[in-house]
Every structure is written in C-alpha cells, then in structure tokens.
Amino acid sequence: MGFGPRTLNRSKGDIMSVGLVCAVLFIVLLLLFVAGYPIAFAMATITVIGILWLFEPTLLFQLAQISVELGTNFLLLVIPLFVLMAEFIVVSGHAEKAVNAASKWLNWLPGSLAISTVFGCSFFAAVCGSSPVTAATMGRVAIPEMANRGYDPRLGYGVVVSAGTIGIMIPPSLTMILYGSMTGNSIGKLFMAGIVPGVVLGLLMSLLVVAIVLLKPSSAPRHSEDVTWGDRLRLLVKVGPTFGLAFLVLASIYMGFATPTEAAAAGAIGAFILFLCSGRFELKTLSGCLVRSATITCAIMILLVGGTCMAFLMATTGIPQDLATIIVGLGLGPWGTMILINAILIVLGCFLDPMGVLVLTVPLFVPIVTSLGLDPIWFGVIMTLNVQIGMLTPPVGLNLYVLKAVFPEVPINHIVIGSLPFFVLMVLCLVLFQIFPELTLWLPSRMI
C-alpha cells in the first residue's frame, strides 16, 4: 500500500483530545451499526468526518488512493476467484453429494445424522464461503430429515447454526483473506493456519453430539439403515473429484507451487470443468453464478475499502499505538491482555455483524498483539474463531436469525438453547488454541 501511519507529534493534552474525538466517532459508528446503516458506508462516513475534524481536508486524497490501490491489488483477486469456485461446486451438485456421502459413511455412530450434518456444514461452508448461506441451505436439508427420524429439534438447530461457522476457519476463507489484506500478512500462511483448528472444531463438535446422545438417547433415536461398504465406496468415488480439487488447490499453496491467487484461478477453472461435466450446465445457471460472484465480491471489496479507510484514520491519529501503550502498561502480560481482547471481541460480537467486528478491531488489536511479541498469523486464527462465536451470540447472532427465517414457526429461544452447548465448546476451543499455539502455527511453519 502506498499509505501508512502519519502519527503526529502531540502533547499529552493533544493525545487526550484526539482520543476523545475518536471515542465519540466510535460511539457514533456503533449507533450506525445498530441502526442498520451499511457497515462499509458507516466506516467511510466516520473516516471522512474524522479527517475533516482532526486534519486538513487535503488528506481526503489519501482515501481515494487507498480505494484505487485496493481495487488494483493483484493479491485480492483471490476473492472473486474463490467465490466463483464455490458457486460452480454448489450449482454442480457436488456439495450435496458430499453431504450425502458423509451421512452414509457415519450411519454407525450415535447421532449419525447430526454428525454428518457437522461435516456437511463444514464442507458446504468452506466451499460457499458464507456461514449464513450454509445455515439456511443445510437447515432446509438436514433439520426436516432429523425431525423425520425423531431427533430433538434443538439438537438439530444447534448443529446447523454452529457447524456452519467452521467454514470460515477452513480455507479458502474470506475472513482470512480480509484479515491478511488488512494486516499485510501472508494469505497462504493464514489458510494453512486455519486447517488444523477447523478440523479440531469439527471433530470436537462431533464428539459433543455423541456425548449429548449418550447422555440423552431420546435426543437422537438410532436409525438402522443398511449401507454396505460397496455403497460407501461408490459414494466416495462420486465426491472424489471435489475433494481432489480442494486438495490440489491447498497443496499447491502449501508446497509453494502457486500463490493463493494462482491456486484460486486453477480452482475456479477446475470447478467450472466439474460444472460442465455434471449434467446441470445451463447458460441461465452460469449467468446466475457470475452475477452472485460479482455481487459477493463487490460487497467484500466495499467493506474492505471502508475498513481500510478507517484503519488509515486510526493510524494517522496514532490511537492504536496509544491504546497498545495503555494496555501493555496495565501489566497484564500476554495472557491477561489476550483475555481482555477476547472479552471485548465476544461482547462486540453480541451487537455487531461479524465482518464489522473484524474490520473495526483488527487495526486496534494487531499492533497490541505484535507489541507483545505474539504471532499475527496465530492471532488471525483467534480473530476468526471470535467471529465464529459472534455468529451464535444474540441479539445479533446472524446464524440464529437466518435459521429463524427459514423456520419462522420455531421460537428463537429454542434455537439459542440448542446452540448453547456448541457455544461453550467454541469458547473452550478459543482457550485451547491459545494454550497450544502450535495447533495453528505448525502447518504455516512448514510451508515452502
């Protein structure tokens, strides 16, 4: 980027004055979020007001420069390419095949349909890149089927809204792309850092389902379905191309054969070939894929521009550095500081859109984390998990209300109650990944 911090030489009184102005702007920003004002435009508006309030109007030229540099950044081509790859895999029917295969392979476990929903949600969310879309799509598919088999509805609600969030941890993750773009960290390393935590989350959620069913067998009656190993192998062959494509994309990044952008391009081409061979290819469907990909990409880019502009305002005032100095000066140490940061993120997640939390807090917290000598790649995973938790926390938990929209007759408190065990599990995972940062850093450290 062609811009950077322009902190001013200020006295203590100046720092307090600037801090007060920024606090006022932050409160106004929160009010705009709560009022439903679009996140990107709210941040851009606050940035313009802040610059006019604190600096010379000529500094507004930097905002135009930020927008141009972001819009022409080669690395950000990963966004439309991965979104397009996801669209092709979904419309080709390969995502449905993966969910069906998981259900057949795991039918011998207690709560097998719920467990297959965990893996199905994880795969579908990783492919489509959207947790709310996953909650809506998998909710329509899995919850009626679980109801037909006598499952406790609350178990079904909890599985769908919780497992759908795993997809933003498993690459290709748009959340990781946004974090890497804002902080200048390697998107490839962030992708690798999310693999082990994503797998651990999926396995622990599956074990939680087994534990719930063993403690309360009536919550998931056993359903005997005659599935032979031949059936399982045939299903595995059907999903082989999809998993093979995902493996090749990630392996090319891990082995250093391709940059994330190049791997995303290859993945989009591969997914298009799968779409052509699926028997579902139509020009109307192709047009829909392209339009949806463009829409999602534009939304993300506008959000990224708004967040980066606000980060520029923060860097120019020097508030992140001042905040880092204050928090480090509290003497809490790395652990105490991370507890404080996580508490702030979880509280913000109760009131703000997940992406809003990300673009609002990354410019503030990353300087603090790096000043403590903590790894920013590891912190990217911690931020992502906090965003996942925010999708389950009322009153603004997106996945809760998406599922409510799909099933309007279901009381929202049933969905919240169903998600509580998984919420607790994700908070415990947040602690786990901080105690053992090697879970996130092992794969990135071995990238070529």
C-alpha positions as a Python dict, from the first residue, in 0.01 Angstrom:
ca = {
    (1, 'M'): (0, 0, 0),
    (2, 'G'): (110, 349, -68),
    (3, 'F'): (-14, 485, 257),
    (4, 'G'): (97, 441, 614),
    (5, 'P'): (71, 580, 964),
    (6, 'R'): (124, 952, 991),
    (7, 'T'): (126, 985, 1366),
    (8, 'L'): (167, 1338, 1491),
    (9, 'N'): (399, 1483, 1748),
    (10, 'R'): (148, 1552, 2021),
    (11, 'S'): (149, 1656, 2382),
    (12, 'K'): (-41, 1460, 2644),
    (13, 'G'): (-329, 1704, 2613),
    (14, 'D'): (-337, 1655, 2237),
    (15, 'I'): (-347, 1278, 2283),
    (16, 'M'): (-642, 1308, 2521),
    (17, 'S'): (-821, 1542, 2280),
    (18, 'V'): (-770, 1315, 1981),
    (19, 'G'): (-868, 1015, 2191),
    (20, 'L'): (-1191, 1188, 2295),
    (21, 'V'): (-1275, 1269, 1933),
    (22, 'C'): (-1208, 909, 1827),
    (23, 'A'): (-1418, 779, 2116),
    (24, 'V'): (-1707, 998, 2002),
    (25, 'L'): (-1665, 876, 1644),
    (26, 'F'): (-1652, 515, 1764),
    (27, 'I'): (-1977, 556, 1959),
    (28, 'V'): (-2145, 713, 1656),
    (29, 'L'): (-2017, 422, 1446),
    (30, 'L'): (-2170, 170, 1686),
    (31, 'L'): (-2501, 356, 1675),
    (32, 'L'): (-2494, 348, 1295),
    (33, 'F'): (-2428, -28, 1303),
    (34, 'V'): (-2715, -89, 1545),
    (35, 'A'): (-2944, 131, 1334),
    (36, 'G'): (-2875, -93, 1035),
    (37, 'Y'): (-2660, 151, 836),
    (38, 'P'): (-2440, -44, 590),
    (39, 'I'): (-2111, -126, 760),
    (40, 'A'): (-1879, -14, 481),
    (41, 'F'): (-2053, 320, 430),
    (42, 'A'): (-2072, 380, 804),
    (43, 'M'): (-1695, 338, 838),
    (44, 'A'): (-1625, 552, 532),
    (45, 'T'): (-1855, 827, 663),
    (46, 'I'): (-1692, 825, 1005),
    (47, 'T'): (-1348, 836, 840),
    (48, 'V'): (-1436, 1146, 636),
    (49, 'I'): (-1582, 1319, 941),
    (50, 'G'): (-1276, 1231, 1148),
    (51, 'I'): (-1032, 1363, 888),
    (52, 'L'): (-1225, 1689, 847),
    (53, 'W'): (-1247, 1723, 1226),
    (54, 'L'): (-883, 1646, 1309),
    (55, 'F'): (-680, 1719, 995),
    (56, 'E'): (-665, 1920, 675),
    (57, 'P'): (-923, 1841, 401),
    (58, 'T'): (-635, 1767, 161),
    (59, 'L'): (-581, 1440, 348),
    (60, 'L'): (-904, 1312, 190),
    (61, 'F'): (-699, 1248, -123),
    (62, 'Q'): (-542, 954, 62),
    (63, 'L'): (-883, 783, 80),
    (64, 'A'): (-910, 789, -299),
    (65, 'Q'): (-558, 647, -321),
    (66, 'I'): (-650, 369, -78),
    (67, 'S'): (-952, 274, -289),
    (68, 'V'): (-751, 266, -613),
    (69, 'E'): (-468, 59, -462),
    (70, 'L'): (-709, -193, -310),
    (71, 'G'): (-908, -221, -631),
    (72, 'T'): (-594, -292, -834),
    (73, 'N'): (-421, -520, -581),
    (74, 'F'): (-332, -848, -755),
    (75, 'L'): (-348, -1044, -430),
    (76, 'L'): (-716, -958, -382),
    (77, 'L'): (-807, -1147, -699),
    (78, 'V'): (-837, -1446, -468),
    (79, 'I'): (-1175, -1312, -353),
    (80, 'P'): (-1373, -1334, -681),
    (81, 'L'): (-1188, -1649, -789),
    (82, 'F'): (-1261, -1847, -472),
    (83, 'V'): (-1619, -1719, -465),
    (84, 'L'): (-1664, -1831, -826),
    (85, 'M'): (-1509, -2170, -746),
    (86, 'A'): (-1760, -2212, -464),
    (87, 'E'): (-2053, -2115, -686),
    (88, 'F'): (-1960, -2373, -951),
    (89, 'I'): (-1925, -2653, -693),
    (90, 'V'): (-2261, -2571, -535),
    (91, 'V'): (-2464, -2549, -859),
    (92, 'S'): (-2299, -2863, -999),
    (93, 'G'): (-2448, -3065, -711),
    (94, 'H'): (-2112, -3180, -575),
    (95, 'A'): (-2178, -3015, -237),
    (96, 'E'): (-2498, -3219, -200),
    (97, 'K'): (-2309, -3537, -288),
    (98, 'A'): (-2053, -3465, -16),
    (99, 'V'): (-2326, -3423, 247),
    (100, 'N'): (-2497, -3745, 136),
    (101, 'A'): (-2168, -3935, 142),
    (102, 'A'): (-2095, -3817, 497),
    (103, 'S'): (-2439, -3934, 611),
    (104, 'K'): (-2387, -4284, 468),
    (105, 'W'): (-2031, -4324, 597),
    (106, 'L'): (-2119, -4222, 954),
    (107, 'N'): (-2451, -4404, 996),
    (108, 'W'): (-2299, -4641, 1254),
    (109, 'L'): (-2236, -4363, 1509),
    (110, 'P'): (-2481, -4238, 1776),
    (111, 'G'): (-2645, -3927, 1636),
    (112, 'S'): (-2502, -4013, 1293),
    (113, 'L'): (-2729, -3774, 1104),
    (114, 'A'): (-2630, -3484, 1330),
    (115, 'I'): (-2262, -3576, 1295),
    (116, 'S'): (-2290, -3598, 917),
    (117, 'T'): (-2455, -3256, 931),
    (118, 'V'): (-2147, -3123, 1114),
    (119, 'F'): (-1920, -3247, 835),
    (120, 'G'): (-2169, -3144, 568),
    (121, 'C'): (-2196, -2793, 710),
    (122, 'S'): (-1818, -2768, 738),
    (123, 'F'): (-1766, -2873, 378),
    (124, 'F'): (-2051, -2664, 238),
    (125, 'A'): (-1945, -2352, 431),
    (126, 'A'): (-1584, -2394, 324),
    (127, 'V'): (-1698, -2420, -36),
    (128, 'C'): (-1958, -2143, -45),
    (129, 'G'): (-1765, -1910, 188),
    (130, 'S'): (-2077, -1793, 372),
    (131, 'S'): (-2187, -1919, 712),
    (132, 'P'): (-2541, -1771, 691),
    (133, 'V'): (-2595, -1930, 347),
    (134, 'T'): (-2477, -2262, 492),
    (135, 'A'): (-2715, -2233, 788),
    (136, 'A'): (-3006, -2162, 555),
    (137, 'T'): (-2921, -2432, 299),
    (138, 'M'): (-2826, -2709, 540),
    (139, 'G'): (-3112, -2615, 768),
    (140, 'R'): (-3363, -2680, 490),
    (141, 'V'): (-3198, -3015, 411),
    (142, 'A'): (-3092, -3158, 748),
    (143, 'I'): (-3345, -3036, 1005),
    (144, 'P'): (-3657, -3184, 837),
    (145, 'E'): (-3472, -3514, 794),
    (146, 'M'): (-3369, -3516, 1162),
    (147, 'A'): (-3729, -3436, 1258),
    (148, 'N'): (-3850, -3733, 1050),
    (149, 'R'): (-3611, -3959, 1240),
    (150, 'G'): (-3728, -3836, 1581),
    (151, 'Y'): (-3430, -3617, 1671),
    (152, 'D'): (-3468, -3347, 1935),
    (153, 'P'): (-3524, -3032, 1725),
    (154, 'R'): (-3295, -2827, 1948),
    (155, 'L'): (-3005, -3062, 1873),
    (156, 'G'): (-3064, -3008, 1502),
    (157, 'Y'): (-3079, -2629, 1540),
    (158, 'G'): (-2760, -2622, 1745),
    (159, 'V'): (-2568, -2841, 1499),
    (160, 'V'): (-2668, -2639, 1192),
    (161, 'V'): (-2603, -2289, 1330),
    (162, 'S'): (-2274, -2392, 1494),
    (163, 'A'): (-2115, -2622, 1237),
    (164, 'G'): (-2189, -2372, 961),
    (165, 'T'): (-1937, -2135, 1116),
    (166, 'I'): (-1648, -2380, 1074),
    (167, 'G'): (-1630, -2294, 706),
    (168, 'I'): (-1483, -1951, 773),
    (169, 'M'): (-1191, -2120, 951),
    (170, 'I'): (-1120, -2383, 685),
    (171, 'P'): (-959, -2245, 369),
    (172, 'P'): (-1038, -2088, 135),
    (173, 'S'): (-1167, -1847, 400),
    (174, 'L'): (-1286, -1500, 304),
    (175, 'T'): (-1236, -1394, 667),
    (176, 'M'): (-869, -1493, 646),
    (177, 'I'): (-836, -1307, 316),
    (178, 'L'): (-981, -993, 471),
    (179, 'Y'): (-756, -1020, 778),
    (180, 'G'): (-448, -1081, 564),
    (181, 'S'): (-533, -789, 336),
    (182, 'M'): (-576, -552, 629),
    (183, 'T'): (-261, -660, 813),
    (184, 'G'): (-27, -741, 524),
    (185, 'N'): (22, -1100, 643),
    (186, 'S'): (56, -1394, 405),
    (187, 'I'): (-287, -1520, 299),
    (188, 'G'): (-133, -1857, 215),
    (189, 'K'): (4, -1895, 570),
    (190, 'L'): (-331, -1786, 715),
    (191, 'F'): (-503, -2053, 505),
    (192, 'M'): (-265, -2318, 638),
    (193, 'A'): (-308, -2191, 995),
    (194, 'G'): (-683, -2249, 978),
    (195, 'I'): (-674, -2613, 866),
    (196, 'V'): (-587, -2785, 1197),
    (197, 'P'): (-818, -2564, 1411),
    (198, 'G'): (-1101, -2622, 1160),
    (199, 'V'): (-1054, -2998, 1174),
    (200, 'V'): (-1029, -2991, 1555),
    (201, 'L'): (-1352, -2789, 1578),
    (202, 'G'): (-1535, -3035, 1353),
    (203, 'L'): (-1413, -3338, 1547),
    (204, 'L'): (-1495, -3184, 1886),
    (205, 'M'): (-1843, -3085, 1769),
    (206, 'S'): (-1897, -3442, 1652),
    (207, 'L'): (-1779, -3576, 1990),
    (208, 'L'): (-2014, -3331, 2160),
    (209, 'V'): (-2304, -3470, 1957),
    (210, 'V'): (-2206, -3825, 2061),
    (211, 'A'): (-2186, -3716, 2426),
    (212, 'I'): (-2529, -3548, 2411),
    (213, 'V'): (-2684, -3858, 2254),
    (214, 'L'): (-2521, -4096, 2504),
    (215, 'L'): (-2643, -3882, 2796),
    (216, 'K'): (-2990, -3847, 2645),
    (217, 'P'): (-3057, -4127, 2395),
    (218, 'S'): (-3404, -3993, 2316),
    (219, 'S'): (-3247, -3685, 2158),
    (220, 'A'): (-3133, -3894, 1858),
    (221, 'P'): (-3300, -4236, 1817),
    (222, 'R'): (-3087, -4491, 1634),
    (223, 'H'): (-3195, -4542, 1274),
    (224, 'S'): (-3086, -4867, 1121),
    (225, 'E'): (-3003, -4816, 756),
    (226, 'D'): (-2847, -5093, 554),
    (227, 'V'): (-2540, -4934, 393),
    (228, 'T'): (-2281, -5171, 254),
    (229, 'W'): (-1913, -5095, 209),
    (230, 'G'): (-1976, -5109, -161),
    (231, 'D'): (-2229, -4827, -125),
    (232, 'R'): (-1980, -4624, 77),
    (233, 'L'): (-1704, -4672, -177),
    (234, 'R'): (-1933, -4572, -464),
    (235, 'L'): (-2025, -4254, -276),
    (236, 'L'): (-1657, -4187, -215),
    (237, 'V'): (-1590, -4212, -587),
    (238, 'K'): (-1868, -3959, -655),
    (239, 'V'): (-1717, -3697, -421),
    (240, 'G'): (-1360, -3778, -522),
    (241, 'P'): (-1333, -3502, -787),
    (242, 'T'): (-1446, -3234, -542),
    (243, 'F'): (-1211, -3337, -264),
    (244, 'G'): (-933, -3388, -517),
    (245, 'L'): (-978, -3034, -646),
    (246, 'A'): (-974, -2890, -293),
    (247, 'F'): (-662, -3093, -209),
    (248, 'L'): (-478, -2976, -521),
    (249, 'V'): (-562, -2611, -453),
    (250, 'L'): (-441, -2625, -92),
    (251, 'A'): (-139, -2845, -169),
    (252, 'S'): (-21, -2608, -442),
    (253, 'I'): (-22, -2324, -188),
    (254, 'Y'): (138, -2532, 87),
    (255, 'M'): (415, -2668, -138),
    (256, 'G'): (489, -2326, -284),
    (257, 'F'): (397, -2427, -639),
    (258, 'A'): (144, -2146, -667),
    (259, 'T'): (44, -1826, -495),
    (260, 'P'): (-305, -1813, -339),
    (261, 'T'): (-422, -1610, -640),
    (262, 'E'): (-286, -1863, -890),
    (263, 'A'): (-430, -2154, -690),
    (264, 'A'): (-768, -1980, -676),
    (265, 'A'): (-764, -1936, -1055),
    (266, 'A'): (-683, -2304, -1104),
    (267, 'G'): (-956, -2397, -856),
    (268, 'A'): (-1215, -2185, -1038),
    (269, 'I'): (-1122, -2348, -1371),
    (270, 'G'): (-1137, -2696, -1215),
    (271, 'A'): (-1476, -2623, -1057),
    (272, 'F'): (-1606, -2497, -1391),
    (273, 'I'): (-1499, -2824, -1555),
    (274, 'L'): (-1687, -3016, -1283),
    (275, 'F'): (-1988, -2798, -1354),
    (276, 'L'): (-1967, -2872, -1727),
    (277, 'C'): (-1947, -3246, -1661),
    (278, 'S'): (-2228, -3251, -1403),
    (279, 'G'): (-2515, -3254, -1649),
    (280, 'R'): (-2658, -2939, -1489),
    (281, 'F'): (-2489, -2686, -1712),
    (282, 'E'): (-2719, -2417, -1849),
    (283, 'L'): (-2644, -2065, -1963),
    (284, 'K'): (-2901, -1935, -1714),
    (285, 'T'): (-2727, -2117, -1429),
    (286, 'L'): (-2386, -1994, -1545),
    (287, 'S'): (-2519, -1638, -1557),
    (288, 'G'): (-2652, -1674, -1203),
    (289, 'C'): (-2310, -1795, -1082),
    (290, 'L'): (-2135, -1499, -1238),
    (291, 'V'): (-2385, -1245, -1104),
    (292, 'R'): (-2375, -1387, -750),
    (293, 'S'): (-1994, -1399, -755),
    (294, 'A'): (-1976, -1037, -872),
    (295, 'T'): (-2227, -928, -608),
    (296, 'I'): (-2044, -1101, -324),
    (297, 'T'): (-1707, -972, -446),
    (298, 'C'): (-1831, -613, -469),
    (299, 'A'): (-1978, -634, -119),
    (300, 'I'): (-1650, -764, 23),
    (301, 'M'): (-1439, -507, -163),
    (302, 'I'): (-1657, -218, -49),
    (303, 'L'): (-1633, -350, 306),
    (304, 'L'): (-1257, -379, 271),
    (305, 'V'): (-1226, -23, 139),
    (306, 'G'): (-1437, 113, 425),
    (307, 'G'): (-1239, -81, 686),
    (308, 'T'): (-902, 18, 538),
    (309, 'C'): (-1003, 384, 525),
    (310, 'M'): (-1095, 371, 891),
    (311, 'A'): (-769, 191, 969),
    (312, 'F'): (-590, 480, 793),
    (313, 'L'): (-769, 731, 1016),
    (314, 'M'): (-673, 531, 1326),
    (315, 'A'): (-310, 501, 1214),
    (316, 'T'): (-292, 871, 1131),
    (317, 'T'): (-418, 973, 1475),
    (318, 'G'): (-184, 723, 1643),
    (319, 'I'): (-471, 586, 1854),
    (320, 'P'): (-377, 217, 1803),
    (321, 'Q'): (-25, 285, 1925),
    (322, 'D'): (-156, 483, 2221),
    (323, 'L'): (-406, 209, 2304),
    (324, 'A'): (-133, -52, 2278),
    (325, 'T'): (85, 150, 2515),
    (326, 'I'): (-202, 182, 2765),
    (327, 'I'): (-296, -187, 2758),
    (328, 'V'): (66, -305, 2774),
    (329, 'G'): (118, -55, 3057),
    (330, 'L'): (-155, -229, 3260),
    (331, 'G'): (98, -504, 3321),
    (332, 'L'): (-147, -782, 3236),
    (333, 'G'): (111, -974, 3039),
    (334, 'P'): (35, -1166, 2718),
    (335, 'W'): (-225, -1393, 2880),
    (336, 'G'): (-410, -1117, 3063),
    (337, 'T'): (-405, -898, 2753),
    (338, 'M'): (-546, -1177, 2536),
    (339, 'I'): (-821, -1244, 2789),
    (340, 'L'): (-914, -876, 2774),
    (341, 'I'): (-906, -870, 2392),
    (342, 'N'): (-1117, -1187, 2367),
    (343, 'A'): (-1371, -1048, 2614),
    (344, 'I'): (-1402, -731, 2406),
    (345, 'L'): (-1442, -930, 2084),
    (346, 'I'): (-1710, -1158, 2230),
    (347, 'V'): (-1906, -860, 2364),
    (348, 'L'): (-1880, -678, 2029),
    (349, 'G'): (-1994, -998, 1857),
    (350, 'C'): (-2320, -975, 2052),
    (351, 'F'): (-2407, -646, 1883),
    (352, 'L'): (-2219, -621, 1553),
    (353, 'D'): (-2203, -808, 1225),
    (354, 'P'): (-1901, -1046, 1225),
    (355, 'M'): (-1727, -866, 939),
    (356, 'G'): (-1794, -539, 1117),
    (357, 'V'): (-1615, -672, 1424),
    (358, 'L'): (-1321, -776, 1209),
    (359, 'V'): (-1266, -453, 1019),
    (360, 'L'): (-1333, -244, 1330),
    (361, 'T'): (-1096, -421, 1569),
    (362, 'V'): (-808, -553, 1354),
    (363, 'P'): (-643, -206, 1323),
    (364, 'L'): (-671, -164, 1701),
    (365, 'F'): (-566, -506, 1828),
    (366, 'V'): (-297, -622, 1585),
    (367, 'P'): (-47, -354, 1699),
    (368, 'I'): (-110, -460, 2059),
    (369, 'V'): (-59, -827, 1981),
    (370, 'T'): (261, -768, 1784),
    (371, 'S'): (398, -538, 2055),
    (372, 'L'): (364, -831, 2297),
    (373, 'G'): (570, -1049, 2064),
    (374, 'L'): (272, -1268, 1966),
    (375, 'D'): (242, -1411, 1617),
    (376, 'P'): (-3, -1220, 1390),
    (377, 'I'): (-79, -1540, 1194),
    (378, 'W'): (-185, -1711, 1516),
    (379, 'F'): (-389, -1405, 1611),
    (380, 'G'): (-566, -1427, 1273),
    (381, 'V'): (-700, -1767, 1379),
    (382, 'I'): (-803, -1629, 1718),
    (383, 'M'): (-984, -1340, 1548),
    (384, 'T'): (-1158, -1581, 1311),
    (385, 'L'): (-1278, -1802, 1597),
    (386, 'N'): (-1410, -1496, 1779),
    (387, 'V'): (-1600, -1403, 1462),
    (388, 'Q'): (-1744, -1757, 1456),
    (389, 'I'): (-1860, -1723, 1816),
    (390, 'G'): (-2019, -1388, 1730),
    (391, 'M'): (-2247, -1566, 1483),
    (392, 'L'): (-2408, -1752, 1775),
    (393, 'T'): (-2443, -1470, 2027),
    (394, 'P'): (-2773, -1281, 2046),
    (395, 'P'): (-2905, -1024, 1989),
    (396, 'V'): (-2725, -1003, 1651),
    (397, 'G'): (-2611, -1365, 1602),
    (398, 'L'): (-2655, -1395, 1226),
    (399, 'N'): (-2689, -1772, 1206),
    (400, 'L'): (-2957, -1775, 1476),
    (401, 'Y'): (-3180, -1538, 1283),
    (402, 'V'): (-3107, -1694, 945),
    (403, 'L'): (-3236, -2027, 1076),
    (404, 'K'): (-3531, -1847, 1232),
    (405, 'A'): (-3611, -1701, 889),
    (406, 'V'): (-3601, -2050, 735),
    (407, 'F'): (-3829, -2188, 1007),
    (408, 'P'): (-4043, -1888, 1118),
    (409, 'E'): (-4265, -2109, 1331),
    (410, 'V'): (-3974, -2204, 1560),
    (411, 'P'): (-3929, -1982, 1871),
    (412, 'I'): (-3588, -1811, 1866),
    (413, 'N'): (-3519, -1927, 2222),
    (414, 'H'): (-3526, -2292, 2103),
    (415, 'I'): (-3253, -2215, 1851),
    (416, 'V'): (-3048, -2026, 2113),
    (417, 'I'): (-3083, -2311, 2366),
    (418, 'G'): (-2981, -2564, 2102),
    (419, 'S'): (-2666, -2366, 2020),
    (420, 'L'): (-2555, -2318, 2384),
    (421, 'P'): (-2350, -2642, 2420),
    (422, 'F'): (-2169, -2564, 2095),
    (423, 'F'): (-2111, -2203, 2203),
    (424, 'V'): (-1943, -2329, 2522),
    (425, 'L'): (-1735, -2574, 2317),
    (426, 'M'): (-1614, -2296, 2086),
    (427, 'V'): (-1514, -2078, 2381),
    (428, 'L'): (-1317, -2373, 2522),
    (429, 'C'): (-1150, -2414, 2181),
    (430, 'L'): (-1058, -2046, 2197),
    (431, 'V'): (-870, -2123, 2518),
    (432, 'L'): (-720, -2440, 2368),
    (433, 'F'): (-573, -2261, 2066),
    (434, 'Q'): (-418, -2000, 2293),
    (435, 'I'): (-262, -2255, 2526),
    (436, 'F'): (-130, -2454, 2229),
    (437, 'P'): (-48, -2206, 1950),
    (438, 'E'): (138, -2489, 1775),
    (439, 'L'): (-203, -2615, 1657),
    (440, 'T'): (-226, -2310, 1436),
    (441, 'L'): (139, -2246, 1352),
    (442, 'W'): (265, -2597, 1273),
    (443, 'L'): (149, -2608, 911),
    (444, 'P'): (245, -2246, 822),
    (445, 'S'): (593, -2303, 964),
    (446, 'R'): (647, -2587, 717),
    (447, 'M'): (539, -2403, 407),
    (448, 'I'): (800, -2389, 133),
}
